[in-house]
């Protein structure tokens, strides 16, 4: 199976920089694992969106989109579970 490339939105990088320093390595490891398995066990499709998925990393969530045609994953949002779904 081919490996997916991972792209980060600028806003997701900014959110990551503002997070608790202890959670950042876990989040980066979880996102890196998406390159091999873009829809791991425990991932959920977000309602109301065609290509958005989320994974849990402790109390934090990573919202991302998968483009299987180009083999790319784009990280849209990263944040605490209470605030990541708000717009």
Beta strands, then each sheet from edge to edge (+ up, - down):
strand 1: 5-8
strand 2: 44-45
strand 3: 52-57
strand 4: 60-67
strand 5: 72-80
sheet 1: 1+ 5+ 4- 3+ 2-
end
